[in-house]
Amino acid sequence: MPKSSGLAMSWEEWSKKDGIALADLIKKKKVSAREVARQVAAGVALVNPKLEGVLEVFDDVVKNPDTDKPAKDGRLYGVPIFLKDLGSGLKGRKRESGSKFDKGQVAKETDPNILNFLSAGLVPLGRSTTPEFGMTFDTSTNYLDGVKVTRNPWNLKHTPGGSSGGSAAMVAARVTPISMASDGGGSTRIPASFCGLVGLKATRGMVPRPWKQSEYMVRISAEGVVTRSVRDTAAVYDYITKVPNGGAFMNVERFQGSYLQAIKKDPPKLKIGLSTGSWGRPGKTDEQVARRVREMAKLMQSLGHKVEEIKDSDICDWDQMWSSYYCQWIGTRAQFRTMAADRGINTPDLRDYLGPMVHRHLEAADRYDKYDIWKMMGQNNAVTRGFGAIMEKYDVLLTPTLAIRVPEANGPYSLLRNEALDPWLDRLANACRYTMPGNETGLPGISVPAGLDTDGLPIGAMFYGNWSKEALLLQIARQIEKAKPEWFDQSAPLNVATAG
């Protein structure tokens, strides 16, 4: 491999390697974990000035990738990832949640999912950007001495999505093949869609929550990764589905086997429910998005699957769905008051610590009381049972990932907008009409590339499976990847090869 640049390989060669390929090279001693870490750090230096997706690189880990003790027998040993700056933390490293409220906070212990990453052999090399507390899919913040806007390597005027926007930007720019994500309203699947990547949100309870949380406290969120290849996602899920005993509020059925081995087989012939409907929201899905999803449906038919279009009314009571989701989305922001009290911050002073839109969420939390919470729980039950009934009729559902195409960065979905909460939140929910129900019900869903729009920006299609059917979703994604490799292999115009 060429060493003239001081790096392990040329950027052209590097950009073609997924995580498993890099791990194999390390295992065969053709490159070292340190050389791989140095190359990722060099990739950040190349593209991050334009993308602003990385908050920091851990210099000590670049020098010694074994600093945090990644397992050398893990399938992905030596492959660097960026830790999303939200949720699970690594002891001794900052975790600022994209907010002045958490600025300077350092994780006091390593959370279970980070331990899972380490058991896979993954090397946490730095932190990636997230909007404040992950509360939108536009990754723009203003808590670090000015406005910081993470941009999409497919077009710098556009957002890479969020809230796992920094991770998605780095993977799409081919800095590293795998990076941490999490999803409370679509925040793994949306950036996967906007950046032409693979993004799987697991079944509620399948991936461990941080030590101080459980699904009872945070029912909508699930951590994961964004990747360029299906096999990388499968390999990671072989590790991150390990939950400490007693570490989940609920016990879910677990796949008995290896996801990486499972994708070597095609899925059985499936009955697929197709929907590009409104899902209880005003306005129609963007025509180009709907067209790409229907092309996906035709592909699935050509692969031997049966596709039937379903009505919105066949799925659930959408008024209950959105009432329940709004209640937990807004109502749970009251937690900022207790968090502030724990730190000796008076509630009125939270205006100085939270961004204006996040603070509007906090103020709106007063709309809800204990009776609304009971109502929400009943609505969640009804909606979840509705989805359960439709999943008895179909093996999977096929929908758009988002109802819109990739919007401008720091645009209509940014938390930095000077706008009232209600119209902003309605706009967000309208766009996320297909992703948010998966968080409400806990169903697993995967976004896969479905081609480009007329502006040359990626569009994603999403499959929902029944609970605990991640293996089936990965088999479907792999079957699509084999049938349409061009959807997965396309490179963003800004990447380490073009920048280097």
C-alpha positions as CSV (number, residue, x, y, z in Angstrom):
1,M,0.0,0.0,0.0
2,P,1.4,3.5,-0.9
3,K,3.0,5.2,2.0
4,S,4.4,8.3,0.2
5,S,1.7,10.4,1.9
6,G,2.5,9.1,5.3
7,L,-0.8,7.3,5.4
8,A,-1.6,3.6,5.2
9,M,-3.3,3.8,1.8
10,S,-4.4,6.3,-0.9
11,W,-7.7,8.1,-0.3
12,E,-9.1,6.4,-3.4
13,E,-8.4,3.0,-1.9
14,W,-9.5,4.0,1.5
15,S,-12.8,5.3,0.3
16,K,-13.7,1.8,-1.0
17,K,-13.3,0.1,2.3
18,D,-16.1,-0.7,4.6
19,G,-15.6,-1.5,8.3
20,I,-15.3,-5.3,7.8
21,A,-12.7,-4.7,5.0
22,L,-10.7,-2.5,7.3
23,A,-10.9,-4.9,10.2
24,D,-9.8,-7.8,7.9
25,L,-6.7,-5.8,6.8
26,I,-5.9,-5.2,10.5
27,K,-6.3,-8.8,11.3
28,K,-4.0,-9.8,8.5
29,K,-1.5,-7.2,9.7
30,K,-1.5,-5.4,6.3
31,V,-2.2,-2.3,8.2
32,S,-2.2,-1.5,12.0
33,A,-5.0,-0.1,14.1
34,R,-2.8,2.9,14.7
35,E,-2.4,3.5,11.0
36,V,-6.1,3.3,10.5
37,A,-6.7,5.7,13.3
38,R,-4.2,8.2,11.9
39,Q,-5.9,8.0,8.5
40,V,-9.3,8.8,10.0
41,A,-7.9,11.7,11.8
42,A,-6.3,12.9,8.6
43,G,-9.7,12.5,6.9
44,V,-11.3,14.7,9.5
45,A,-8.7,17.4,8.9
46,L,-9.5,17.2,5.1
47,V,-13.3,17.6,5.2
48,N,-14.4,18.8,8.6
49,P,-13.7,22.5,7.9
50,K,-16.5,22.4,5.4
51,L,-18.8,19.8,7.0
52,E,-18.4,20.7,10.7
53,G,-19.5,17.2,11.8
54,V,-16.8,16.5,14.3
55,L,-16.5,18.3,17.6
56,E,-13.1,16.8,18.6
57,V,-10.7,14.0,17.8
58,F,-9.3,12.1,20.7
59,D,-5.5,12.7,20.1
60,D,-4.5,10.1,22.7
61,V,-6.5,7.4,20.8
62,V,-5.0,8.4,17.5
63,K,-1.6,7.7,19.1
64,N,-2.8,4.5,20.8
65,P,-6.1,3.0,19.5
66,D,-6.1,0.6,22.5
67,T,-6.5,3.4,25.0
68,D,-10.1,2.5,25.8
69,K,-9.5,-1.2,25.5
70,P,-11.4,-2.2,22.4
71,A,-11.5,-6.0,22.2
72,K,-8.9,-7.3,19.9
73,D,-10.9,-10.4,19.1
74,G,-14.0,-8.3,18.2
75,R,-15.1,-8.6,14.5
76,L,-14.5,-4.9,13.9
77,Y,-11.3,-4.5,15.9
78,G,-9.4,-1.3,14.9
79,V,-12.3,0.4,13.0
80,P,-12.8,4.0,14.3
81,I,-16.1,5.4,15.1
82,F,-17.3,8.8,16.3
83,L,-19.4,8.9,19.4
84,K,-22.6,11.0,18.9
85,D,-22.5,13.8,21.5
86,L,-25.7,12.6,23.1
87,G,-26.9,9.6,25.0
88,S,-24.4,6.9,26.0
89,G,-21.0,8.2,27.1
90,L,-17.5,7.0,27.5
91,K,-15.8,7.6,30.9
92,G,-13.6,10.6,30.9
93,R,-14.8,12.0,27.6
94,K,-17.1,15.0,27.1
95,R,-20.8,14.5,26.3
96,E,-22.4,18.0,25.8
97,S,-25.7,17.1,24.1
98,G,-25.3,20.0,21.7
99,S,-26.3,22.4,24.5
100,K,-24.9,25.1,26.8
101,F,-26.8,23.3,29.5
102,D,-24.4,20.3,29.2
103,K,-21.3,22.2,28.1
104,G,-18.2,20.8,29.6
105,Q,-20.0,17.8,31.1
106,V,-17.8,14.7,31.2
107,A,-19.1,11.1,31.4
108,K,-18.4,9.6,34.8
109,E,-18.8,6.0,33.7
110,T,-18.9,4.1,30.4
111,D,-22.5,3.2,29.4
112,P,-23.5,-0.3,28.3
113,N,-23.8,0.5,24.6
114,I,-20.3,2.0,24.5
115,L,-19.1,-1.1,26.2
116,N,-20.8,-3.1,23.4
117,F,-19.0,-1.0,20.8
118,L,-15.7,-1.7,22.5
119,S,-16.5,-5.4,22.7
120,A,-16.9,-5.3,18.9
121,G,-13.4,-3.9,18.7
122,L,-14.6,-0.5,17.5
123,V,-12.3,2.4,18.5
124,P,-14.0,5.6,19.7
125,L,-11.9,8.3,18.0
126,G,-13.9,11.5,18.7
127,R,-17.3,13.1,19.1
128,S,-19.7,13.9,16.4
129,T,-22.2,16.8,16.3
130,T,-25.9,16.7,17.3
131,P,-28.5,19.5,17.6
132,E,-29.5,20.5,21.1
133,F,-30.6,17.3,22.9
134,G,-31.3,15.7,19.5
135,M,-34.6,17.6,19.2
136,T,-34.6,18.0,15.4
137,F,-33.1,16.6,12.2
138,D,-31.1,19.8,11.3
139,T,-27.8,19.6,13.0
140,S,-27.1,23.3,13.8
141,T,-26.1,24.6,17.2
142,N,-24.9,27.9,18.7
143,Y,-23.4,27.0,22.1
144,L,-19.8,26.9,21.1
145,D,-18.8,30.5,20.4
146,G,-21.1,31.1,17.4
147,V,-23.3,29.1,15.1
148,K,-22.0,25.7,14.0
149,V,-23.9,24.2,11.0
150,T,-23.2,20.6,10.1
151,R,-23.5,20.2,6.3
152,N,-24.2,17.4,3.8
153,P,-21.2,16.2,1.7
154,W,-23.7,15.7,-1.2
155,N,-24.4,19.5,-1.2
156,L,-23.0,21.9,1.3
157,K,-26.1,24.0,1.2
158,H,-28.1,21.1,2.7
159,T,-28.3,19.4,6.0
160,P,-27.0,15.8,6.5
161,G,-30.0,15.3,8.7
162,G,-30.0,14.6,12.4
163,S,-29.9,14.3,15.1
164,S,-27.0,12.0,14.2
165,G,-25.9,14.5,11.6
166,G,-22.2,14.7,12.4
167,S,-21.9,10.9,12.2
168,A,-23.7,10.7,8.9
169,A,-21.7,13.4,7.4
170,M,-18.4,11.7,8.3
171,V,-19.6,8.3,7.0
172,A,-21.0,9.8,3.7
173,A,-17.7,11.7,3.2
174,R,-15.9,8.3,3.7
175,V,-13.9,9.5,6.6
176,T,-14.9,6.3,8.5
177,P,-17.3,3.6,7.5
178,I,-19.3,3.3,10.7
179,S,-20.4,5.9,13.3
180,M,-22.7,6.1,16.3
181,A,-26.3,7.2,15.9
182,S,-29.5,7.3,18.0
183,D,-33.1,7.6,17.0
184,G,-36.0,9.2,19.0
185,G,-38.0,10.4,16.1
186,G,-36.0,9.2,13.1
187,S,-32.5,10.4,14.1
188,T,-30.7,7.4,12.7
189,R,-33.0,6.7,9.7
190,I,-33.3,10.4,8.6
191,P,-29.5,11.1,8.2
192,A,-29.2,7.7,6.6
193,S,-31.8,8.8,4.1
194,F,-30.3,12.3,3.5
195,C,-26.8,10.9,3.1
196,G,-27.4,7.7,1.1
197,L,-26.5,5.4,4.0
198,V,-28.0,2.4,5.9
199,G,-29.7,3.3,9.2
200,L,-31.4,0.7,11.4
201,K,-33.5,1.7,14.4
202,A,-34.0,-1.4,16.6
203,T,-36.9,-2.7,18.5
204,R,-37.6,-0.9,21.8
205,G,-35.4,-2.6,24.5
206,M,-33.2,-4.4,21.9
207,V,-30.2,-2.1,22.5
208,P,-29.2,-1.0,26.0
209,R,-30.0,2.5,27.3
210,P,-27.4,4.4,29.4
211,W,-27.0,3.3,33.0
212,K,-29.3,6.0,34.4
213,Q,-32.2,5.4,31.9
214,S,-34.6,2.7,30.8
215,E,-37.3,2.3,28.2
216,Y,-39.8,3.3,30.8
217,M,-38.2,6.7,31.2
218,V,-37.3,7.2,27.5
219,R,-39.6,5.0,25.4
220,I,-38.9,6.5,22.0
221,S,-35.2,6.4,21.7
222,A,-32.8,3.6,20.5
223,E,-29.1,3.8,19.8
224,G,-27.4,2.3,16.8
225,V,-25.1,3.2,13.9
226,V,-25.0,4.6,10.4
227,T,-23.0,2.7,7.8
228,R,-22.3,2.5,4.1
229,S,-22.8,-1.2,3.8
230,V,-25.4,-3.5,5.2
231,R,-22.9,-6.0,6.4
232,D,-21.3,-3.4,8.7
233,T,-24.6,-2.7,10.3
234,A,-25.2,-6.4,10.8
235,A,-21.7,-6.9,12.3
236,V,-22.3,-4.1,14.8
237,Y,-25.7,-5.4,15.8
238,D,-24.1,-8.8,16.7
239,Y,-22.6,-6.8,19.6
240,I,-24.9,-3.9,20.5
241,T,-27.9,-6.1,21.2
242,K,-26.3,-7.3,24.4
243,V,-28.2,-5.8,27.4
244,P,-27.0,-6.1,31.0
245,N,-29.2,-8.3,33.1
246,G,-31.9,-6.1,34.6
247,G,-30.8,-3.3,32.3
248,A,-34.0,-3.0,30.4
249,F,-37.5,-2.1,31.6
250,M,-38.8,-4.8,29.3
251,N,-37.6,-8.1,28.1
252,V,-37.7,-8.5,24.3
253,E,-37.3,-11.6,22.1
254,R,-33.7,-11.7,20.9
255,F,-32.3,-13.1,17.7
256,Q,-30.7,-16.5,18.3
257,G,-27.8,-16.3,16.0
258,S,-25.5,-13.9,14.1
259,Y,-27.0,-11.0,12.1
260,L,-23.8,-11.1,9.9
261,Q,-24.4,-14.7,9.1
262,A,-28.2,-14.1,8.6
263,I,-27.6,-11.7,5.7
264,K,-25.8,-14.4,3.8
265,K,-29.3,-15.7,3.0
266,D,-32.0,-13.9,1.1
267,P,-35.2,-13.3,3.0
268,P,-38.2,-15.6,2.3
269,K,-40.9,-14.4,-0.1
270,L,-42.6,-11.6,1.7
271,K,-46.0,-9.9,1.8
272,I,-45.2,-6.2,1.8
273,G,-47.6,-3.4,2.7
274,L,-46.8,-0.3,0.7
275,S,-47.8,3.2,1.9
276,T,-47.0,6.7,0.7
277,G,-50.1,8.1,2.5
278,S,-50.5,11.0,4.8
279,W,-50.2,9.0,8.1
280,G,-52.5,11.5,9.8
281,R,-50.5,14.6,8.7
282,P,-51.6,17.5,6.3
283,G,-50.1,17.7,2.9
284,K,-48.7,15.1,0.5
285,T,-45.4,13.4,0.4
286,D,-43.0,14.9,-2.0
287,E,-43.6,13.5,-5.5
288,Q,-40.0,12.5,-6.1
289,V,-39.8,10.7,-2.8
290,A,-43.0,8.8,-3.4
291,R,-41.8,7.9,-6.9
292,R,-38.5,6.4,-5.6
293,V,-40.4,4.4,-3.0
294,R,-42.7,3.0,-5.7
295,E,-39.6,2.1,-7.7
296,M,-38.5,0.2,-4.6
297,A,-41.8,-1.6,-4.5
298,K,-41.3,-2.6,-8.2
299,L,-37.9,-3.9,-7.3
300,M,-39.3,-6.0,-4.5
301,Q,-41.8,-7.4,-6.8
302,S,-39.1,-8.3,-9.3
303,L,-37.3,-10.1,-6.5
304,G,-40.4,-12.3,-5.9
305,H,-42.2,-10.5,-3.1
306,K,-45.8,-9.6,-3.1
307,V,-46.6,-5.9,-2.6
308,E,-50.0,-4.5,-1.7
309,E,-50.9,-0.9,-1.2
310,I,-52.6,-0.2,2.2
311,K,-54.8,2.6,3.4
312,D,-53.9,4.9,6.3
313,S,-57.1,3.8,8.1
314,D,-55.9,0.2,8.0
315,I,-53.0,1.0,10.3
316,C,-54.1,2.9,13.4
317,D,-56.1,5.9,14.8
318,W,-53.8,8.7,13.7
319,D,-55.3,11.3,16.0
320,Q,-54.4,9.1,18.9
321,M,-50.9,8.5,17.4
322,W,-50.1,12.2,17.1
323,S,-51.7,13.2,20.4
324,S,-49.6,10.6,22.2
325,Y,-46.4,11.4,20.5
326,Y,-46.8,15.2,21.0
327,C,-47.5,14.6,24.7
328,Q,-44.4,12.6,25.3
329,W,-42.3,14.8,23.0
330,I,-43.3,18.1,24.7
331,G,-44.4,16.9,28.1
332,T,-41.1,15.1,29.0
333,R,-39.2,18.4,28.5
334,A,-40.3,19.2,32.1
335,Q,-37.3,17.1,33.1
336,F,-35.1,20.1,32.4
337,R,-36.4,21.7,35.6
338,T,-35.4,18.7,37.7
339,M,-32.0,18.5,35.9
340,A,-31.5,22.2,36.6
341,A,-32.4,21.8,40.2
342,D,-29.9,19.0,40.6
343,R,-27.2,21.4,39.4
344,G,-28.4,24.3,41.5
345,I,-29.8,26.2,38.6
346,N,-33.1,28.1,39.1
347,T,-35.8,27.4,36.6
348,P,-36.0,31.1,35.4
349,D,-32.3,30.9,34.7
350,L,-32.8,28.0,32.2
351,R,-33.3,30.7,29.5
352,D,-29.6,31.3,29.7
353,Y,-28.7,27.6,29.3
354,L,-31.2,26.3,26.7
355,G,-31.6,27.5,23.2
356,P,-34.8,29.5,22.5
357,M,-36.7,26.7,20.7
358,V,-35.7,24.1,23.3
359,H,-36.8,26.5,26.0
360,R,-40.2,26.9,24.2
361,H,-40.6,23.1,24.5
362,L,-40.0,23.5,28.3
363,E,-42.6,26.2,28.6
364,A,-45.1,24.1,26.5
365,A,-44.6,21.2,28.9
366,D,-46.9,23.0,31.3
367,R,-49.8,22.2,28.9
368,Y,-49.7,18.6,30.2
369,D,-50.6,17.2,33.6
370,K,-50.9,13.8,35.1
371,Y,-54.2,13.1,33.5
372,D,-52.7,13.8,30.1
373,I,-50.0,11.3,30.9
374,W,-52.6,8.6,31.6
375,K,-54.4,9.5,28.4
376,M,-51.1,9.3,26.5
377,M,-50.4,5.8,27.9
378,G,-53.8,4.6,26.8
379,Q,-53.3,6.1,23.3
380,N,-49.9,4.5,23.0
381,N,-51.5,1.2,23.8
382,A,-54.2,1.6,21.2
383,V,-51.7,2.8,18.5
384,T,-49.2,0.0,19.2
385,R,-52.0,-2.6,19.0
386,G,-53.1,-1.1,15.7
387,F,-49.6,-1.5,14.2
388,G,-49.5,-5.0,15.8
389,A,-52.7,-5.9,13.8
390,I,-51.3,-4.6,10.5
391,M,-48.0,-6.5,11.1
392,E,-50.1,-9.7,11.4
393,K,-51.2,-9.1,7.9
394,Y,-47.9,-8.1,6.3
395,D,-44.3,-9.3,6.9
396,V,-43.0,-5.7,6.5
397,L,-44.2,-2.3,5.6
398,L,-42.6,-0.2,2.9
399,T,-42.7,3.6,3.2
400,P,-40.6,6.7,2.5
401,T,-38.2,7.5,5.2
402,L,-39.1,11.2,5.1
403,A,-42.0,12.9,3.4
404,I,-39.7,15.6,2.1
405,R,-36.4,15.8,0.2
406,V,-33.2,17.0,1.8
407,P,-33.8,20.6,3.1
408,E,-31.3,23.4,3.5
409,A,-28.9,23.4,6.4
410,N,-29.9,25.7,9.3
411,G,-33.2,26.0,7.5
412,P,-36.9,25.4,8.3
413,Y,-36.2,22.5,10.8
414,S,-33.3,24.2,12.7
415,L,-33.7,24.8,16.4
416,L,-32.1,28.2,15.9
417,R,-35.2,29.6,14.1
418,N,-36.9,32.5,15.7
419,E,-40.4,31.1,15.5
420,A,-43.2,30.0,17.7
421,L,-43.1,26.3,18.8
422,D,-46.4,25.0,17.4
423,P,-45.9,25.8,13.7
424,W,-42.2,24.6,13.9
425,L,-43.2,21.3,15.6
426,D,-46.0,20.7,13.2
427,R,-43.6,21.2,10.3
428,L,-41.2,18.7,11.9
429,A,-43.9,16.1,12.5
430,N,-45.2,16.5,8.9
431,A,-41.8,15.7,7.6
432,C,-41.3,12.8,10.1
433,R,-44.8,11.3,9.6
434,Y,-43.2,7.9,8.7
435,T,-40.4,7.7,11.3
436,M,-42.0,9.0,14.5
437,P,-44.6,6.2,14.6
438,G,-41.8,3.7,14.8
439,N,-40.5,5.4,17.9
440,E,-44.0,5.6,19.4
441,T,-44.7,1.9,18.9
442,G,-41.1,0.6,19.3
443,L,-41.2,-1.2,15.9
444,P,-37.8,-1.7,14.2
445,G,-37.3,0.2,11.0
446,I,-34.4,0.4,8.5
447,S,-33.7,3.2,5.9
448,V,-31.9,2.1,2.8
449,P,-30.7,4.2,-0.2
450,A,-33.3,4.4,-3.0
451,G,-31.4,6.5,-5.6
452,L,-31.1,10.3,-6.1
453,D,-33.5,13.1,-6.7
454,T,-33.2,15.5,-9.7
455,D,-30.9,17.7,-7.6
456,G,-28.5,14.8,-7.1
457,L,-29.4,14.4,-3.4
458,P,-30.2,11.0,-1.8
459,I,-33.6,9.6,-1.1
460,G,-34.2,6.8,1.4
461,A,-36.9,4.2,1.5
462,M,-37.9,2.6,4.8
463,F,-39.0,-0.9,5.8
464,Y,-40.8,-1.6,9.1
465,G,-40.6,-5.1,10.5
466,N,-42.5,-6.8,13.3
467,W,-41.0,-6.5,16.7
468,S,-37.6,-8.3,17.1
469,K,-37.3,-8.8,13.3
470,E,-34.1,-6.9,12.8
471,A,-32.6,-10.0,11.1
472,L,-35.3,-9.9,8.5
473,L,-34.9,-6.2,7.9
474,L,-31.1,-6.7,7.4
475,Q,-31.8,-9.6,5.0
476,I,-34.1,-7.3,2.9
477,A,-31.5,-4.5,2.9
478,R,-28.8,-6.9,1.8
479,Q,-31.0,-8.3,-1.0
480,I,-31.6,-4.7,-2.2
481,E,-27.9,-3.9,-1.9
482,K,-27.1,-6.9,-4.2
483,A,-29.8,-6.0,-6.7
484,K,-29.0,-2.3,-6.8
485,P,-25.4,-1.8,-5.8
486,E,-25.4,1.6,-7.5
487,W,-27.8,3.0,-4.9
488,F,-25.3,2.1,-2.1
489,D,-21.9,2.7,-3.9
490,Q,-22.5,6.3,-5.0
491,S,-20.1,8.7,-3.5
492,A,-20.9,12.2,-2.2
493,P,-19.2,14.9,-4.2
494,L,-17.2,16.0,-1.1
495,N,-15.3,13.0,0.3
496,V,-11.8,12.2,1.4
497,A,-10.8,11.1,-2.1
498,T,-12.0,14.3,-3.8
499,A,-10.7,16.5,-1.0
500,G,-7.4,14.8,-0.7
